[in-house]
Amino acid sequence: MGNSMKSTPAPAERPLPNPEGLDSDFLAVLSDYPSPDISPPIFRRGEK
């Protein structure tokens, strides 16, 4: 019989999201992106 070793499972690539934190997460745009001289902004200042 050969030698055998117990292997540990690989860790998850990303942590699972916390279901309690979903209600408090938000994104606020601080400036137009990209700037208007490059292309029309995708995100505009003041959007949530």
N, CA, C and O atoms as a MOPAC input file, in Angstrom:
PM7 MOZYME 1SCF
protein

 N      0.83800 1    -1.17500 1     0.00000 1
 C      0.00000 1     0.00000 1     0.00000 1
 C      0.88500 1     1.24200 1     0.00000 1
 O      1.94700 1     1.26200 1     0.62200 1
 N      0.43000 1     2.27900 1    -0.70900 1
 C      1.20900 1     3.50200 1    -0.79400 1
 C      0.82700 1     4.49800 1     0.29200 1
 O     -0.17200 1     4.34300 1     0.99500 1
 N      1.63900 1     5.49700 1     0.39600 1
 C      1.34000 1     6.56500 1     1.35800 1
 C      0.26700 1     7.48100 1     0.78000 1
 O      0.23000 1     7.72300 1    -0.42700 1
 N     -0.59600 1     7.98500 1     1.64200 1
 C     -1.60900 1     8.94200 1     1.19800 1
 C     -1.62700 1    10.12200 1     2.15700 1
 O     -1.35600 1     9.98600 1     3.35000 1
 N     -1.95500 1    11.28200 1     1.60100 1
 C     -2.01100 1    12.49100 1     2.41400 1
 C     -3.38700 1    13.12000 1     2.24700 1
 O     -3.95800 1    13.12600 1     1.15700 1
 N     -3.89800 1    13.64300 1     3.33600 1
 C     -5.18700 1    14.32500 1     3.28500 1
 C     -4.96200 1    15.73400 1     2.74700 1
 O     -4.11700 1    16.47000 1     3.25700 1
 N     -5.71900 1    16.10700 1     1.71700 1
 C     -5.57000 1    17.45200 1     1.15700 1
 C     -6.67400 1    18.35400 1     1.69900 1
 O     -7.78000 1    17.90100 1     1.99400 1
 N     -6.34900 1    19.63500 1     1.82200 1
 C     -7.34300 1    20.60100 1     2.28700 1
 C     -8.05400 1    21.19500 1     1.07700 1
 O     -7.44000 1    21.35400 1     0.02200 1
 N     -9.32900 1    21.52400 1     1.20900 1
 C    -10.04900 1    22.11900 1     0.07500 1
 C     -9.49900 1    23.50800 1    -0.24000 1
 O     -9.00300 1    24.20800 1     0.64300 1
 N     -9.59300 1    23.88800 1    -1.49600 1
 C     -9.11600 1    25.20600 1    -1.92500 1
 C    -10.01400 1    26.29000 1    -1.33000 1
 O    -11.22800 1    26.10500 1    -1.25200 1
 N     -9.43600 1    27.41900 1    -0.90900 1
 C    -10.26600 1    28.50000 1    -0.36200 1
 C    -11.12600 1    29.12500 1    -1.45800 1
 O    -10.78100 1    29.08000 1    -2.63900 1
 N    -12.23700 1    29.70100 1    -1.05100 1
 C    -13.12400 1    30.37300 1    -2.00500 1
 C    -12.38800 1    31.55000 1    -2.62900 1
 O    -11.58300 1    32.20400 1    -1.96500 1
 N    -12.66200 1    31.82500 1    -3.91100 1
 C    -11.97800 1    32.91600 1    -4.60200 1
 C    -12.37100 1    34.27000 1    -4.03500 1
 O    -11.52100 1    35.14600 1    -3.87800 1
 N    -13.63000 1    34.44900 1    -3.73000 1
 C    -14.11600 1    35.70700 1    -3.16600 1
 C    -14.92800 1    35.40700 1    -1.91600 1
 O    -15.60100 1    34.37800 1    -1.85200 1
 N    -14.87800 1    36.28200 1    -0.92800 1
 C    -15.75000 1    36.05800 1     0.23600 1
 C    -17.21100 1    36.23700 1    -0.16200 1
 O    -17.53400 1    37.03900 1    -1.03900 1
 N    -18.07000 1    35.49700 1     0.48000 1
 C    -19.49800 1    35.60300 1     0.18700 1
 C    -20.02300 1    36.93900 1     0.69600 1
 O    -19.61100 1    37.39400 1     1.76200 1
 N    -20.92300 1    37.57300 1    -0.04800 1
 C    -21.45600 1    38.86100 1     0.40900 1
 C    -22.27900 1    38.69200 1     1.67400 1
 O    -22.93600 1    37.67000 1     1.87400 1
 N    -22.23300 1    39.69000 1     2.50700 1
 C    -23.00400 1    39.68500 1     3.73300 1
 C    -24.42800 1    40.12400 1     3.40900 1
 O    -24.62300 1    41.25800 1     2.97000 1
 N    -25.43500 1    39.26600 1     3.60800 1
 C    -26.80600 1    39.64500 1     3.24600 1
 C    -27.31900 1    40.83200 1     4.05600 1
 O    -28.21800 1    41.53600 1     3.59700 1
 N    -26.77200 1    41.07300 1     5.25000 1
 C    -27.22800 1    42.19300 1     6.06800 1
 C    -26.70800 1    43.52500 1     5.53200 1
 O    -27.32600 1    44.55800 1     5.78800 1
 N    -25.59100 1    43.53900 1     4.79500 1
 C    -24.98600 1    44.77700 1     4.33300 1
 C    -25.54700 1    45.29000 1     3.02600 1
 O    -25.17800 1    46.38600 1     2.60300 1
 N    -26.42000 1    44.55000 1     2.36500 1
 C    -26.91700 1    44.96000 1     1.05600 1
 C    -27.76800 1    46.22300 1     1.11700 1
 O    -27.73600 1    47.02500 1     0.18300 1
 N    -28.52500 1    46.41900 1     2.18800 1
 C    -29.40700 1    47.57700 1     2.27200 1
 C    -28.64400 1    48.87400 1     2.50700 1
 O    -29.12800 1    49.94300 1     2.13500 1
 N    -27.46100 1    48.80300 1     3.11600 1
 C    -26.74400 1    50.02700 1     3.45500 1
 C    -25.70400 1    50.41200 1     2.41000 1
 O    -25.08600 1    51.46900 1     2.53800 1
 N    -25.48900 1    49.60400 1     1.39000 1
 C    -24.49400 1    49.91600 1     0.36400 1
 C    -25.06600 1    50.90500 1    -0.64200 1
 O    -26.21200 1    50.76600 1    -1.07000 1
 N    -24.26400 1    51.91300 1    -1.02400 1
 C    -24.68700 1    52.84300 1    -2.06600 1
 C    -23.46100 1    53.39400 1    -2.76900 1
 O    -22.34400 1    53.30500 1    -2.25900 1
 N    -23.67800 1    53.95600 1    -3.92700 1
 C    -22.62000 1    54.55600 1    -4.72900 1
 C    -23.03100 1    55.98100 1    -5.04900 1
 O    -24.13100 1    56.21800 1    -5.54800 1
 N    -22.15300 1    56.92700 1    -4.76400 1
 C    -22.40900 1    58.32900 1    -5.09300 1
 C    -21.34000 1    58.78800 1    -6.06900 1
 O    -20.15000 1    58.57900 1    -5.83200 1
 N    -21.75400 1    59.41300 1    -7.16300 1
 C    -20.81400 1    59.88800 1    -8.17800 1
 C    -20.33200 1    61.27500 1    -7.77800 1
 O    -21.13900 1    62.18400 1    -7.58300 1
 N    -19.00700 1    61.44100 1    -7.65300 1
 C    -18.43600 1    62.71100 1    -7.22200 1
 C    -18.06900 1    63.62000 1    -8.38500 1
 O    -17.99000 1    64.83700 1    -8.21800 1
 N    -17.84500 1    63.05000 1    -9.55400 1
 C    -17.55300 1    63.86600 1   -10.73400 1
 C    -17.97000 1    63.09700 1   -11.97800 1
 O    -18.08100 1    61.87100 1   -11.94700 1
 N    -18.20300 1    63.82000 1   -13.08000 1
 C    -18.60500 1    63.17400 1   -14.32900 1
 C    -17.48500 1    62.25000 1   -14.80200 1
 O    -16.31500 1    62.63300 1   -14.78200 1
 N    -17.83500 1    61.04100 1   -15.22700 1
 C    -16.83600 1    60.09100 1   -15.71300 1
 C    -17.33300 1    59.44600 1   -16.98200 1
 O    -18.48200 1    59.00500 1   -17.00000 1
 N    -16.57700 1    59.36000 1   -18.02100 1
 C    -15.33900 1    60.10100 1   -18.29100 1
 C    -15.65700 1    61.56900 1   -18.54500 1
 O    -16.82100 1    61.94100 1   -18.69300 1
 N    -14.64300 1    62.38300 1   -18.59500 1
 C    -14.87200 1    63.81800 1   -18.76700 1
 C    -15.52600 1    64.08600 1   -20.12400 1
 O    -15.28700 1    63.35000 1   -21.08100 1
 N    -16.34800 1    65.13500 1   -20.21200 1
 C    -17.09600 1    65.42200 1   -21.44600 1
 C    -16.22200 1    65.64600 1   -22.67500 1
 O    -16.68500 1    65.43100 1   -23.79500 1
 N    -14.96200 1    66.07600 1   -22.49900 1
 C    -14.11500 1    66.29300 1   -23.67500 1
 C    -13.62400 1    64.98200 1   -24.28300 1
 O    -13.15200 1    64.97800 1   -25.42000 1
 N    -13.72400 1    63.86200 1   -23.54800 1
 C    -13.32900 1    62.55200 1   -24.08400 1
 C    -14.52900 1    61.87300 1   -24.74600 1
 O    -14.43500 1    61.42600 1   -25.88900 1
 N    -15.64700 1    61.79400 1   -24.03700 1
 C    -16.87400 1    61.18300 1   -24.55800 1
 C    -18.03600 1    61.59600 1   -23.65700 1
 O    -17.80500 1    62.15700 1   -22.58600 1
 N    -19.27000 1    61.33600 1   -24.06100 1
 C    -20.39100 1    61.65600 1   -23.17000 1
 C    -20.24500 1    60.89200 1   -21.85300 1
 O    -19.92900 1    59.70300 1   -21.86900 1
 N    -20.46900 1    61.55500 1   -20.71500 1
 C    -20.28900 1    60.88800 1   -19.42000 1
 C    -21.22100 1    59.68800 1   -19.25300 1
 O    -22.39800 1    59.74200 1   -19.61000 1
 N    -20.67600 1    58.61900 1   -18.71000 1
 C    -21.46600 1    57.43400 1   -18.38000 1
 C    -22.18600 1    57.68600 1   -17.05800 1
 O    -23.36700 1    57.37500 1   -16.90500 1
 N    -21.44700 1    58.25700 1   -16.11100 1
 C    -21.98800 1    58.60700 1   -14.80500 1
 C    -21.94800 1    60.12300 1   -14.67600 1
 O    -20.94600 1    60.74800 1   -15.02100 1
 N    -23.01100 1    60.70900 1   -14.19000 1
 C    -23.05900 1    62.16400 1   -14.03500 1
 C    -23.02600 1    62.53500 1   -12.55700 1
 O    -23.48600 1    61.77900 1   -11.70200 1
 N    -22.47900 1    63.70100 1   -12.27600 1
 C    -22.33300 1    64.18200 1   -10.90700 1
 C    -23.69500 1    64.22000 1   -10.22100 1
 O    -24.68200 1    64.68700 1   -10.79100 1
 N    -23.72700 1    63.72200 1    -8.99200 1
 C    -24.94900 1    63.74600 1    -8.19400 1
 C    -25.82200 1    62.51600 1    -8.34000 1
 O    -26.78400 1    62.37000 1    -7.58600 1
 N    -25.52900 1    61.61500 1    -9.28700 1
 C    -26.33500 1    60.40000 1    -9.43000 1
 C    -26.03100 1    59.45000 1    -8.28900 1
 O    -24.92800 1    59.44200 1    -7.74200 1
 N    -27.02000 1    58.65800 1    -7.94300 1
 C    -26.82500 1    57.62000 1    -6.93100 1
 C    -27.06000 1    56.28800 1    -7.57700 1
 O    -26.95200 1    55.25400 1    -6.91700 1

